[in-house]
Amino acid sequence: MVWTTRTVGLSLAGVALIGGLAYVAFRTDPVPVDIVEVVRAPMQVTIDADGQTRIRDLFEVASPIAGTARRAPVAVGDPVIAGQTVVARVEPVSPSLLDARTRAQAEAAVAEAEAALDVARSDLLRAGEEEAFARLQFDRTQTLLERGVSTVTQMETAAQQLAVAEAAVAAAQSRVAMSEGTLERAEAALVGPVAGSVADDDCCVVLTAPADGVVLSIATISEHPVQAGTPLVTVGDPSDLEIVADLLSSDAVRIGAGTRAIVERWGGPDPLEAVLERIEPAAETRVSSLGIEEQRVDAIFSIETPPGERQGLGHGFSVFLRVVEWESDAALQVPLGALFRRGEAWSVFVVENGVAREREVEVGRRGARTAEITGGLEDGATIVTHPSDAVSDGVAVVDRGTL
């Protein structure tokens, strides 16, 4: 058989076609994956928590006496000056009306006090007479002693009698004063409420603001009866704010005073800066929104951002804090989705020449989305994120973004 050039060419083309079809039919397609580059970049590990603002120093003005609090002279939000702005007026309690029996008892007490006063005045009159007689005897004895008629003993007796008479007069005067006080007390029990008997300027105990700031709350605006110690007005300085956030006790032990925090979701365009002042010494059991009992502790943060850059932020406002537990300006990091466990170690898939190679790595700090790599990877390496079950060591892969 003679092979022509055309026949040879057709034969070779057929063989190539068959080989290509066989290759396409039996080859393994690369697995589409998401690929990222390992880089060094700023990294933070934060503890996220909800917080609430509060004025650092609150002053509650309370009634010092029992009585009637007049209608509030200030309104919520009014500025106040320490020692000058009147924030409350309390009128002392008025005498109550007397029933028939109480009035009869009070009138009887008045009559008894008047009679006792009459007796005391009579005793004072008698003591005065006796004192006058003793003084006359003393003067007479002294004259006789000077003439040599009386003796020294008689003079001493007269002096003693005069001293006793003077003491009796003093005692009688005291009994009269006591009886007068008893009468006044008995008469006071008959005093009833009298409208308009006292001028408005003298009627009340006037309470002024204990500190500069604004009125935050008023217990009751209208006139109302109060007891001693009843809160009336709350005053504070809204520019002196702090933030209280409840943290898990396991998170709180990892931070300390001076820890920086970033305040977000407060309503302004830019985050605020805050610093941890202290952590309360005792934790409490609180139930989370999922119904789980947790040990939580209050952490107090001071706001470092000047008041002029946080206009509108006031007492009791809700905020969101990112407490910076650890941070680095240039940390070698990978997405958390690129890490997977292989026994007790962490591993990633490194892409080398289109093939996934499993590599063990050392993991340092872990944040919400990324993890620090302290060994096993170099800056600039490409790795697979969120590898599926189809990815294994030696499997060909292709960047999903190029398809």
C-alpha positions in Angstrom: 0.0 0.0 0.0 1.3 3.4 -0.9 0.9 6.1 1.8 0.2 9.4 0.3 0.9 12.7 2.1 -2.8 13.3 2.4 -3.4 10.0 4.0 -0.7 10.5 6.5 -1.9 13.9 7.4 -5.5 12.7 8.0 -4.2 9.8 10.1 -2.2 12.1 12.3 -5.1 14.5 12.7 -7.3 11.7 13.7 -4.9 10.4 16.3 -4.5 13.9 17.8 -8.3 14.4 17.9 -8.7 11.1 19.7 -5.9 11.9 22.2 -7.4 15.3 22.9 -10.9 13.9 23.5 -9.3 11.3 25.8 -7.4 14.0 27.7 -10.6 16.1 28.2 -12.6 13.1 29.2 -10.3 11.8 31.8 -8.5 14.9 33.2 -9.2 16.2 36.7 -10.5 19.9 36.7 -8.9 22.3 39.1 -11.0 23.1 42.2 -12.3 26.7 42.3 -11.2 28.3 45.6 -10.9 31.7 47.2 -7.3 32.8 47.4 -5.8 35.6 49.5 -2.3 36.8 50.0 -0.7 36.7 53.4 0.3 40.3 54.4 1.6 42.3 57.3 -0.9 44.9 58.4 -2.2 46.6 61.6 -4.2 44.1 63.7 -6.3 44.4 66.9 -7.8 41.9 69.2 -10.8 43.5 70.9 -13.4 42.6 73.5 -16.8 43.9 72.2 -19.4 45.1 74.6 -22.5 47.3 74.9 -22.2 50.2 77.2 -24.1 53.1 78.6 -22.9 56.6 79.4 -23.5 58.2 82.7 -22.5 61.5 84.4 -19.5 60.9 86.7 -20.9 62.8 89.7 -24.6 62.9 90.3 -26.1 65.1 93.0 -29.5 64.4 94.4 -31.1 67.2 96.3 -33.3 65.8 99.1 -35.7 67.5 101.5 -34.1 68.2 104.9 -37.5 68.4 106.6 -41.0 66.9 106.4 -43.4 69.3 104.8 -44.7 70.4 101.4 -42.5 70.8 98.4 -43.6 73.8 96.4 -43.9 73.5 92.6 -40.4 73.1 91.1 -38.8 76.4 90.2 -36.6 74.7 87.5 -37.2 72.4 84.6 -35.3 69.4 83.3 -32.4 70.7 81.2 -32.1 74.1 82.9 -28.5 75.1 83.7 -27.7 75.7 87.4 -24.9 77.3 89.3 -23.6 75.9 92.6 -24.9 77.8 95.6 -27.0 80.3 93.5 -29.7 78.6 91.5 -32.7 77.7 93.6 -33.8 74.2 92.7 -36.5 73.5 95.4 -38.5 75.1 98.2 -39.9 73.0 101.1 -42.6 74.5 103.4 -42.5 73.0 106.9 -45.4 70.7 107.8 -48.5 72.7 109.0 -50.3 71.8 112.3 -53.1 69.4 111.7 -56.7 70.0 112.8 -57.7 68.8 116.3 -60.6 66.5 116.9 -62.9 67.1 119.9 -61.1 64.9 122.4 -57.6 66.1 121.5 -58.8 69.7 121.8 -60.3 69.0 125.1 -57.1 67.4 126.3 -55.1 70.3 125.1 -57.4 72.9 126.7 -57.1 70.9 130.0 -53.3 70.9 129.7 -53.4 74.7 129.2 -55.6 75.2 132.3 -53.3 72.9 134.3 -50.2 74.9 133.1 -51.9 78.2 134.1 -52.6 76.9 137.5 -49.1 75.7 138.0 -47.8 79.1 136.9 -50.0 80.8 139.5 -48.6 78.5 142.2 -45.1 79.2 141.0 -45.7 82.9 141.1 -47.1 82.6 144.7 -44.1 80.6 145.7 -41.9 83.4 144.3 -43.8 86.0 146.2 -43.5 84.1 149.5 -39.8 83.5 148.8 -39.3 87.2 148.1 -41.0 88.1 151.4 -38.8 85.7 153.3 -35.7 87.0 151.6 -36.7 90.6 152.5 -37.2 89.6 156.2 -33.9 87.7 156.3 -32.1 90.7 154.8 -33.7 93.0 157.4 -32.5 90.6 160.2 -29.0 90.5 158.7 -28.8 94.3 158.6 -30.1 94.6 162.2 -27.7 92.0 163.5 -24.8 93.6 161.7 -25.6 97.0 163.3 -25.9 95.4 166.8 -22.5 93.6 166.2 -20.9 96.9 165.4 -22.2 98.4 168.7 -21.0 95.4 170.6 -24.5 94.3 171.6 -24.7 91.2 169.3 -22.4 88.3 169.1 -20.5 86.9 166.1 -22.6 83.7 166.3 -25.8 85.6 165.9 -24.2 87.4 162.9 -23.3 84.1 161.2 -26.8 82.8 161.8 -28.4 85.8 160.2 -26.0 85.6 157.2 -26.9 81.9 156.7 -30.6 82.6 156.8 -30.2 85.4 154.2 -28.3 83.1 151.9 -31.0 80.4 152.2 -33.7 83.0 151.5 -31.8 84.3 148.4 -31.5 80.7 147.1 -35.2 80.1 147.7 -36.0 83.2 145.6 -33.8 81.9 142.7 -35.5 78.5 142.8 -38.9 80.1 142.8 -37.9 82.2 139.8 -36.8 79.1 137.9 -40.1 77.4 138.7 -42.0 80.4 137.3 -39.9 80.2 134.1 -40.6 76.4 133.9 -44.3 77.0 134.4 -44.3 79.7 131.7 -42.6 77.3 129.2 -45.1 74.5 130.1 -48.0 76.9 129.5 -46.5 78.0 126.1 -46.1 74.3 125.0 -49.7 73.5 126.1 -51.0 76.5 124.2 -49.0 75.5 121.1 -50.9 72.3 121.0 -54.0 74.3 120.3 -52.5 76.1 117.3 -54.2 75.0 114.0 -53.4 75.6 110.4 -53.8 79.3 109.5 -53.6 80.2 105.8 -51.5 83.2 104.9 -50.1 83.7 108.4 -46.5 83.6 107.1 -45.0 85.7 104.4 -43.9 83.7 101.2 -40.3 84.8 101.7 -40.1 83.2 105.1 -42.3 80.2 104.6 -39.9 77.7 103.2 -36.5 76.0 103.4 -34.8 77.1 100.2 -32.5 74.5 98.5 -29.8 75.6 96.0 -27.9 73.6 93.4 -25.0 71.7 95.0 -22.8 71.9 91.9 -22.6 73.5 88.4 -24.4 71.6 85.6 -27.9 71.0 84.5 -31.1 69.6 86.0 -31.3 65.9 85.0 -34.6 64.9 86.6 -37.3 66.2 88.9 -39.1 63.8 91.2 -42.4 65.6 91.0 -43.0 69.0 89.4 -46.2 69.9 91.2 -46.6 70.8 94.9 -46.6 67.6 97.0 -46.0 66.5 100.6 -42.6 65.1 101.4 -40.8 63.4 104.2 -37.3 64.2 105.4 -34.8 62.6 102.9 -37.2 62.5 100.0 -35.3 63.1 96.7 -36.5 66.2 94.9 -34.0 67.1 92.1 -31.0 65.4 90.4 -28.2 67.7 89.1 -25.1 66.8 87.1 -22.6 68.1 84.6 -23.2 66.5 81.2 -19.8 67.3 79.9 -18.2 65.0 82.6 -19.2 61.6 81.2 -18.0 58.1 81.8 -19.1 54.8 80.3 -20.1 51.7 82.1 -20.0 48.3 80.3 -20.7 44.9 81.6 -18.1 42.4 80.5 -17.8 38.7 81.0 -15.6 38.0 84.0 -13.3 35.8 81.9 -12.7 38.8 79.5 -12.3 41.3 82.3 -9.3 39.5 83.9 -7.4 40.0 80.6 -7.4 43.8 80.7 -6.5 46.4 83.3 -6.5 50.1 84.0 -5.3 52.2 81.1 -6.6 49.8 78.4 -7.7 51.7 75.3 -11.3 51.4 74.0 -12.9 52.6 70.8 -16.5 53.9 71.2 -18.8 53.3 68.2 -22.5 53.6 67.5 -23.0 56.6 69.7 -24.6 58.6 67.0 -21.7 60.7 65.8 -19.7 60.3 62.5 -16.4 59.4 64.1 -15.5 56.9 66.9 -14.6 58.2 70.3 -11.6 57.3 72.4 -12.0 56.0 75.9 -9.7 54.5 78.6 -10.5 51.9 81.2 -10.4 53.4 84.7 -11.3 50.5 86.8 -13.2 47.2 87.0 -15.6 46.6 89.8 -14.3 44.1 92.4 -17.4 41.9 92.4 -19.2 40.1 89.5 -22.9 39.4 89.3 -24.9 36.6 87.7 -26.9 38.0 84.8 -29.1 36.3 82.2 -28.1 36.9 78.6 -30.6 37.5 75.7 -30.3 33.8 75.0 -31.4 32.9 78.5 -27.9 31.8 79.6 -26.6 32.7 83.1 -23.3 34.5 82.9 -20.9 36.0 85.4 -20.5 39.7 84.4 -18.7 42.6 85.9 -19.0 46.3 85.4 -16.1 48.1 83.8 -15.8 51.9 84.0 -14.3 53.9 81.1 -13.4 57.6 81.0 -14.0 59.4 77.6 -10.8 60.9 76.3 -12.5 62.7 73.3 -13.1 66.4 74.2 -16.7 67.4 74.8 -16.7 69.6 71.7 -16.3 66.5 69.5 -19.1 64.6 71.1 -21.9 67.1 70.9 -25.3 65.6 71.9 -24.0 62.7 73.9 -25.7 62.8 77.3 -26.5 60.8 80.4 -27.8 57.2 79.9 -27.0 57.0 76.2 -26.3 53.6 74.6 -22.9 53.0 73.0 -20.8 50.1 71.6 -17.2 49.6 72.8 -14.3 47.7 71.3 -11.9 47.2 74.1 -8.4 46.8 72.6 -6.9 43.7 74.4 -3.9 43.5 72.0 -2.7 45.4 68.9 0.2 45.5 66.5 1.1 47.8 63.7 2.5 45.1 61.4 1.3 41.6 62.3 1.5 38.7 59.8 -2.1 37.6 59.6 -4.5 35.4 57.8 -8.3 35.2 57.8 -9.8 32.8 60.4 -11.6 31.0 57.6 -8.2 29.8 56.2 -7.3 27.9 59.3 -8.3 24.3 60.1 -7.3 21.7 62.6 -5.1 18.8 61.9 -4.9 16.9 65.2 -3.8 19.4 67.8 -2.1 21.7 65.3 -3.3 24.5 63.0 -2.8 24.2 59.2 -3.5 26.1 56.0 -3.5 25.3 52.3 -0.7 27.2 50.5 -1.1 27.6 46.7 2.1 26.8 44.9 2.1 26.7 41.0 -1.7 26.1 41.0 -1.5 23.3 43.5 -2.8 23.3 47.1 -0.1 22.3 49.6 -1.0 21.6 53.2 1.2 23.4 55.7 1.3 23.5 59.5 1.4 27.0 61.0 1.8 28.5 64.4 -1.0 30.8 65.5 -0.6 33.7 67.9 -3.4 36.1 68.7 -6.8 35.7 67.2 -9.2 38.5 66.5 -12.8 38.5 65.3 -11.8 37.9 61.7 -8.1 37.4 61.4 -5.4 35.5 63.3 -1.8 36.3 63.8 0.8 33.8 62.3 4.0 33.5 64.3 5.5 30.7 62.3 5.1 28.5 59.1 4.2 31.2 56.6 6.0 34.1 54.9 4.8 37.5 53.9 3.4 37.4 50.3 2.4 33.7 50.3 -1.1 32.9 48.8 -3.5 30.6 50.8 -6.9 29.2 50.4 -9.8 30.6 52.5 -12.8 28.5 53.5 -11.4 25.3 51.8 -14.1 22.8 50.9 -13.9 19.0 51.3 -12.7 18.9 47.6 -9.4 20.6 48.6 -6.6 18.4 49.9 -2.8 18.3 49.7 -1.7 18.1 46.0 -5.1 19.0 44.5 -5.0 21.5 41.6 -6.9 24.7 42.4 -7.9 27.8 40.6 -8.8 31.3 41.8 -12.5 31.6 41.7 -12.2 35.3 40.9 -10.5 34.5 37.5 -13.3 32.3 36.3 
